[in-house]
Amino acid sequence: MINDKIVVGITQGDINGIGYEIIIKTLSDIRINELCIPVVYGSPKVAAYHRKAMNVENFSFNQIKDINEVNPKRSNIINCMDENVRVELGKSNEYCGEGSIKALEFALNDLKKGKIDVLLTAPINKHNIQSDNFSFPGHTEYLANAFNVEEVLMLMVSDVMRVGIVTGHVPLSEVPKLITEEAILKKLRILNNTLISDFEIRKPRIAVLGLNPHAGDEGVLGKEEQTIIIPAIDKANAENILAMGPYPTDGLFGSDGFSKFDGILAMYHDQGLTPFKALAFDTGVNFTAGLPIIRTSPAHGTAYEIAGQGVASENSFRKALYLALDIFKKRKMHTELIKNPLKLSNQEGQE
């Protein structure tokens, strides 16, 4: 922190997508500078190009060479690319991927040194970013490797629900063999812990979805629920994790059932993200739970088809910024409470 303000590292993402548009639209609100110190890792030249394309005249970045020159009253930008960079709106190419990974590497270096407090990543293209330096399905797996964390959880967060996923970015054909008791239990532990430490929920209620239609219909439509998922839930309950289910996906999301839980654990990517984005696409946030650092991102991609048109919504990106700040404060508070268990006991006694 600088001057008691949280320093937010923001990676530019794909320079030909809507990343800069949603960054500039979010940071154009001067109230942001009262809440935190934004530092964009990217290219002043690319930022100027997007600002001109959007016809934004009342905003500019403070250009700095490194994090030590940060202006606590401005939105700052650190150059991570050479001056020959060229923007081709709406097009995917290797240069976009190189820019994405360079910005991420610069930000991670400062993050590990404690120079920035939280990380906010703009959308990348998972194809063009692949290289010798990035051979992962996405940010989530890259960050887990960067911080030597064996298990993390992609957690989609909105005002109406929080949805975690067991198998993440893997082909659907591989999902059944990856659904094991231990895999589910590991994700439940992370989900339970993050709901407590990062969202201030004392005793989280977690709904676990089934793998098969109708959660298997007692074995008629599949036996994974009976042989794998229910035993995993039982083990979680034995560890004092309040997990329930398995629930049919259509029934839980089709009714108001999901609102009765603090978190939901889906078995695979589209099972959790499809209903989540149907209800919260414009305001949803992707949070990587289980990391020693705080990382959020908007719940959408590069959106090449509307890049440079000035019509992209910054709501999800803004929510991602707010969530990162909120989790930073709550995690810090939780750490203090753990250091002082007497204080925690006194609070519980007053409830």
Buried (B, 14 or more C-beta within 10 A) or exposed (E): BBEEBBBBBBBBBBBBBBBBBBBBBBBBEEEBBEBBBBBBBBBBBBBBBBBEBBEBEEBBBBBBEEBEEBBBEBBBBBBBBEEEBEBEBBBBBEBBBBBBBBBBBBBBBBBEEEBBBBBBBBBBBBEBBBEEEBEBEBBBBBBBBBBEBEEBBBBBBBEEBBBBBBBBBBEEEEBBEEBBBEBBBBBBBBBBBBBBBBBBBEEBBBBBBBBBEBBBEEEEBBBBBBEBBBBBBEBBEEEEBBBBBBBBBEBBBEEEBBEEBBBBBBBBBEBBBEBBBEBBBBBBBBBBBBBEBBBBBBBBBBBBEBBBBBEBBBBBBBBBBBBBBBBBEBBEEBEEBEEEEEEBEEEEEEE
